[in-house]
Amino acid sequence: MTPNDRFLKACRHEPVDATPVWLMRQAGRYMSEYRRLREKHSILECIKTPELAAEITFQPLKAFDLDAAIIFADILTLPEAMGLQLEFIGGEGPVFHNPIRHTDDIDRLHDIDPAEALGFTIDAIKLVTRELNGRLPLIGFSGAPFTLACYAIEGSGSRHFALAKSFMYQQPDAWHRLLDRLATTIGHYLAAQTAAGAVALQLFDSWVGILSPQDYAEYVLPHTQKALALATAKHKVPCIHFGTETATLLPAIATSGANVIGVDWRILLQEAWSLIGPDKAIQGNLDPTVLFAPPEHIRQAAREILDAVKGQTGHIFNLGHGVLPRTPTEHVAVLIDEVHRHTATAPSP
Amino acid sequence: MTPNDRFLKACRHEPVDATPVWLMRQAGRYMSEYRRLREKHSILECIKTPELAAEITFQPLKAFDLDAAIIFADILTLPEAMGLQLEFIGGEGPVFHNPIRHTDDIDRLHDIDPAEALGFTIDAIKLVTRELNGRLPLIGFSGAPFTLACYAIEGSGSRHFALAKSFMYQQPDAWHRLLDRLATTIGHYLAAQTAAGAVALQLFDSWVGILSPQDYAEYVLPHTQKALALATAKHKVPCIHFGTETATLLPAIATSGANVIGVDWRILLQEAWSLIGPDKAIQGNLDPTVLFAPPEHIRQAAREILDAVKGQTGHIFNLGHGVLPRTPTEHVAVLIDEVHRHTATAPSP
């Protein structure tokens, strides 16, 4: 079987036989296989047991015609390894029991070697890489310095991020110290993932869209640049930057060092592309709730995105955010089929 | 005492002696006067007792040098009057116990005369208008069809609005019927507020930024246009359209019929203005979390916004969203002082 290299080609702006597609959270609660596994194992058990993480990574690959795998892991294990006590509370989501609230709390964070402290994910990547055997590319990932700092300070998700932003405005020196430590650890973590077999990386700055363009440039961008520079210092793999609500941040994000910029559905894909520049590849951007629509609506919405960037190299189809729980699996199959069918350069069989 | 007409002049693009400023949620939990009143009265009691609503409306006017009053009310009393059972649950926010989930639920909604069914807010507007006696303009408001439909369908706030969007995609005819009924009721409600004394109106489409530009144009804009047309059919008062995360929706929102477009901090004010066109006035757009920063930072951030649109008529200073709980009141005073001081055309006393 020929290796599927559409995804990597698109990352490098090379022509492809059909637009590659993968989905954020392509493994997860919407799949019955995943829910069955989760009846026996907690989410942290799944993440920290390489065999389970590998099994979950493969679940969507067996079910759908996807063009990339992404390792099953969580962005919060990194701050956990640095000393924050993590718990996933049913229904409420993840919580840190000892959030960072004072300058001293930053000094309490451990200096870690992520290849060791997060060895469970590194080992899962090795297992998946071996089993994939070059058939599909495997994406490694990490949370970005800003999004991880928000979690570390808020202690959980938040609507207004008042604690995180207050920390940023009130103690800018401590803020930059925290983000610098996170950036270093993230950079080394991502580099370890490529050493273990990941052939592309995605940096999740999911919450960065809560910032004004001025604040992004001042408080975040230099740390994102550092993390990505460290990540690719040795292995020059393609890096994807992902965030939501980033329409006004895109020109700055384009300077982060990422080769591919992921955008959500709030911006027209062609408009986003003009903001990041033609030298960058682009990933996105269907609203994940469209997967609740009837199949013909899904196909139509996918075609609108594909037609808007028709003839351009460097588009990776994805949702604008992760697959939502309760998404019908047959609708996921419909979407992937439409992306391939509509963009196939060779005649359909 | 000369009436303060800066706000209305700015709405009409006329020159002003200093940039007008008011704040969304300028009455609320961050003020000790409000919290004291709330120890004795529930939030719905405060809204539905005209004397209490009037008293709360005046609390920030007594504390700060604001250029407009806004009636104390809530956007959810309108769907409540149409038959949805509303409860404010401590810590969790508002909940409808019988949300709209099926087409039949729309037919169950009552046809109301908002001047009567929401007479408590109309009476509060009359009380405040009498007491203001023309010294300050009073703003009336309503939720927009989309944001109210989201609440009505979800039954509460939501992160992904999967239920509301699924309804929209799966049953577009029922969706349009629901929004049309809401638009009509909202239009009449706003018209009744101007008849009672409100001299400007704000339509809150707080959640509209969760939509793609395509979906906004198809599923929302016509209903917003209808609501605003009905609102101003008799009294041609200035209308403000407010939403968050609207950067990519602004060209469409500019056609809603509003005279003033409110924007959040995610977009540079001058960039937003170029998207809505110079004939519209603009309102915004300081990140409310900046009010947790030290005073000098607040003044600096305010000046950056003011300087970006310096010399242009038609700017109303506001936050990009409501004042957050625990905001220091002295910081609110600092902000208002800086807006006036920095833009005063006459020499300071």
Boltz contact constraints between the chains, C-beta under 6 A:
constraints:
  - contact:
      token1: [A, 160]
      token2: [B, 324]
      max_distance: 6.0
  - contact:
      token1: [A, 162]
      token2: [B, 289]
      max_distance: 6.0
  - contact:
      token1: [A, 162]
      token2: [B, 324]
      max_distance: 6.0
  - contact:
      token1: [A, 165]
      token2: [B, 289]
      max_distance: 6.0
  - contact:
      token1: [A, 166]
      token2: [B, 292]
      max_distance: 6.0
  - contact:
      token1: [A, 169]
      token2: [B, 293]
      max_distance: 6.0
  - contact:
      token1: [A, 169]
      token2: [B, 297]
      max_distance: 6.0
  - contact:
      token1: [A, 212]
      token2: [B, 265]
      max_distance: 6.0
  - contact:
      token1: [A, 212]
      token2: [B, 287]
      max_distance: 6.0
  - contact:
      token1: [A, 245]
      token2: [B, 245]
      max_distance: 6.0
  - contact:
      token1: [A, 247]
      token2: [B, 247]
      max_distance: 6.0
  - contact:
      token1: [A, 247]
      token2: [B, 248]
      max_distance: 6.0
  - contact:
      token1: [A, 248]
      token2: [B, 247]
      max_distance: 6.0
  - contact:
      token1: [A, 248]
      token2: [B, 266]
      max_distance: 6.0
  - contact:
      token1: [A, 248]
      token2: [B, 267]
      max_distance: 6.0
  - contact:
      token1: [A, 265]
      token2: [B, 212]
      max_distance: 6.0
  - contact:
      token1: [A, 266]
      token2: [B, 248]
      max_distance: 6.0
  - contact:
      token1: [A, 267]
      token2: [B, 248]
      max_distance: 6.0
  - contact:
      token1: [A, 287]
      token2: [B, 212]
      max_distance: 6.0
  - contact:
      token1: [A, 289]
      token2: [B, 162]
      max_distance: 6.0
  - contact:
      token1: [A, 289]
      token2: [B, 165]
      max_distance: 6.0
  - contact:
      token1: [A, 292]
      token2: [B, 166]
      max_distance: 6.0
  - contact:
      token1: [A, 293]
      token2: [B, 169]
      max_distance: 6.0
  - contact:
      token1: [A, 297]
      token2: [B, 169]
      max_distance: 6.0
  - contact:
      token1: [A, 324]
      token2: [B, 160]
      max_distance: 6.0
  - contact:
      token1: [A, 324]
      token2: [B, 162]
      max_distance: 6.0
